[in-house]
Amino acid sequence: MAILGWILIIALFAVGLAGAVYPILPGALAIYLAFFVYGWFFSFHSFGAFFWIIQTLIVVVLFVADYVVGAWGVKKFGGSRASVIGSTIGLIVGPFVIPAFGLIIGPFVGAFVGELIVGSKPGKAVKVSFGSLLGLFTSTVVKVILQIVMVVLFFIWISVY
């Protein structure tokens, strides 16, 4: 049973880290679920309140930062609410429409269309679209770093406690 437990934990960590890049996957929630799998297969004894508080705060920060950093990129380049919404829609729909490059093209096109809808000139819409990509890349870096921190803390915690 221990082997099955570790296979599930590692698989959830892999899905979680992949979710930092591919927004359809559950990301931080998969990593968080891996902690419960560890507890169910082995023991919750290693985890105290401090562990759960830290990990939960990281998950909350990840969810907030994911939206805020993406919107920041659009706003920093002069984008409107419509371009933020368009970029978010493009981020979700893009990978399905264009599997190989939709993750990048989707938010760009979404922000562009959103900005055109509110009456901006095409030049400004392109600038805002690049801002959406900057926000996407920045958000991805933040998610990868924080999710790696979650996994590292897990391994430190179970080895020390």
C-alpha positions as CSV (number, residue, x, y, z in Angstrom):
1,M,0.0,0.0,0.0
2,A,2.9,2.3,0.7
3,I,4.0,2.2,-3.0
4,L,0.5,3.0,-4.1
5,G,0.4,6.0,-1.7
6,W,3.7,7.4,-3.0
7,I,2.6,6.9,-6.6
8,L,-0.5,8.9,-6.0
9,I,1.4,11.6,-4.1
10,I,4.0,12.0,-6.8
11,A,1.3,11.9,-9.5
12,L,-0.6,14.7,-7.7
13,F,2.6,16.7,-7.4
14,A,3.2,16.3,-11.1
15,V,-0.3,17.3,-12.0
16,G,-0.1,20.3,-9.6
17,L,3.2,21.5,-11.1
18,A,1.9,21.0,-14.7
19,G,-1.2,23.0,-13.6
20,A,1.0,26.0,-13.0
21,V,1.6,26.1,-16.8
22,Y,-1.6,24.6,-18.1
23,P,-4.6,26.3,-16.5
24,I,-7.1,23.5,-17.0
25,L,-5.3,21.3,-14.5
26,P,-6.0,21.8,-10.8
27,G,-2.5,23.1,-9.9
28,A,-2.2,24.0,-6.2
29,L,-5.3,22.0,-5.3
30,A,-3.7,18.8,-6.6
31,I,-0.6,19.4,-4.5
32,Y,-2.8,20.2,-1.5
33,L,-4.7,16.9,-2.1
34,A,-1.4,15.1,-2.1
35,F,-1.0,16.1,1.6
36,F,-4.3,14.4,2.4
37,V,-3.3,11.3,0.4
38,Y,-0.1,11.1,2.5
39,G,-2.1,11.4,5.7
40,W,-4.6,8.7,4.6
41,F,-1.9,6.3,3.5
42,F,0.7,7.0,6.2
43,S,-0.2,9.4,9.0
44,F,-1.4,12.9,9.6
45,H,0.8,13.0,12.7
46,S,3.6,14.7,10.8
47,F,1.3,17.7,10.0
48,G,0.5,20.1,12.7
49,A,-1.6,23.2,12.6
50,F,1.4,25.3,11.5
51,F,1.9,23.1,8.4
52,W,-1.8,23.4,7.4
53,I,-1.8,27.2,8.0
54,I,1.3,27.7,5.8
55,Q,0.1,25.5,3.0
56,T,-3.4,27.0,3.0
57,L,-2.0,30.5,2.9
58,I,0.2,29.5,-0.1
59,V,-2.9,28.1,-1.9
60,V,-4.9,31.3,-1.2
61,V,-2.0,33.5,-2.3
62,L,-1.8,31.4,-5.5
63,F,-5.4,31.8,-6.3
64,V,-5.4,35.6,-5.7
65,A,-2.0,36.1,-7.4
66,D,-3.2,34.2,-10.4
67,Y,-5.9,36.7,-11.2
68,V,-4.2,39.8,-9.8
69,V,-0.9,39.3,-11.6
70,G,-2.6,38.6,-14.9
71,A,-4.9,41.6,-14.5
72,W,-1.8,43.7,-13.5
73,G,-0.1,43.0,-16.8
74,V,-3.1,44.2,-18.7
75,K,-3.7,47.2,-16.6
76,K,0.0,48.2,-16.6
77,F,-0.2,48.5,-20.3
78,G,-3.4,50.6,-20.2
79,G,-5.9,47.8,-20.7
80,S,-9.6,48.0,-19.7
81,R,-11.8,45.6,-17.8
82,A,-12.9,44.2,-21.1
83,S,-9.4,43.2,-22.0
84,V,-8.8,41.6,-18.6
85,I,-12.0,39.5,-19.2
86,G,-11.0,38.8,-22.8
87,S,-7.6,37.7,-21.7
88,T,-9.0,35.4,-19.0
89,I,-11.5,33.9,-21.5
90,G,-8.6,33.4,-24.0
91,L,-6.5,31.7,-21.4
92,I,-9.3,29.2,-20.8
93,V,-10.5,28.7,-24.4
94,G,-7.2,29.1,-26.2
95,P,-5.6,25.7,-25.4
96,F,-8.7,23.9,-26.7
97,V,-8.9,25.9,-29.9
98,I,-5.2,25.8,-30.7
99,P,-3.7,22.9,-28.7
100,A,-0.1,23.7,-29.2
101,F,0.0,27.5,-28.9
102,G,-3.4,28.4,-27.5
103,L,-2.0,29.0,-24.0
104,I,-0.1,32.0,-25.4
105,I,-2.3,33.0,-28.4
106,G,-5.6,32.8,-26.4
107,P,-4.9,35.5,-23.8
108,F,-3.3,37.7,-26.5
109,V,-6.3,37.5,-28.8
110,G,-8.7,37.7,-25.9
111,A,-7.1,41.0,-24.6
112,F,-6.9,42.3,-28.1
113,V,-10.6,41.7,-28.9
114,G,-11.6,43.0,-25.4
115,E,-9.8,46.2,-26.0
116,L,-11.2,46.6,-29.5
117,I,-14.7,46.1,-28.1
118,V,-14.3,49.1,-25.8
119,G,-13.2,51.2,-28.8
120,S,-9.4,51.3,-28.5
121,K,-7.3,51.7,-31.5
122,P,-5.5,48.5,-32.8
123,G,-2.1,49.8,-31.8
124,K,-3.2,50.2,-28.2
125,A,-5.0,46.8,-28.3
126,V,-1.7,45.1,-29.4
127,K,0.2,46.9,-26.5
128,V,-2.4,45.7,-24.0
129,S,-2.2,42.2,-25.5
130,F,1.5,42.1,-24.8
131,G,0.7,43.2,-21.3
132,S,-1.6,40.2,-20.9
133,L,1.3,37.9,-22.0
134,L,3.6,39.6,-19.5
135,G,1.0,39.1,-16.8
136,L,0.6,35.4,-17.8
137,F,4.3,34.7,-17.8
138,T,4.8,36.5,-14.5
139,S,1.8,34.6,-13.0
140,T,3.2,31.3,-14.2
141,V,6.6,32.0,-12.6
142,V,5.0,32.9,-9.3
143,K,2.8,29.8,-9.4
144,V,5.8,27.5,-10.2
145,I,7.9,29.0,-7.4
146,L,5.1,28.8,-4.8
147,Q,4.1,25.3,-5.8
148,I,7.7,24.1,-5.6
149,V,7.8,25.7,-2.1
150,M,4.7,23.7,-1.1
151,V,6.3,20.4,-2.2
152,V,9.6,21.2,-0.6
153,L,7.9,22.1,2.7
154,F,6.0,18.9,2.5
155,F,9.2,16.8,2.2
156,I,11.0,18.9,4.9
157,W,8.0,18.4,7.2
158,I,7.7,14.7,6.8
159,S,11.4,14.2,7.2
160,V,11.7,16.3,10.3
161,Y,8.5,15.5,12.1
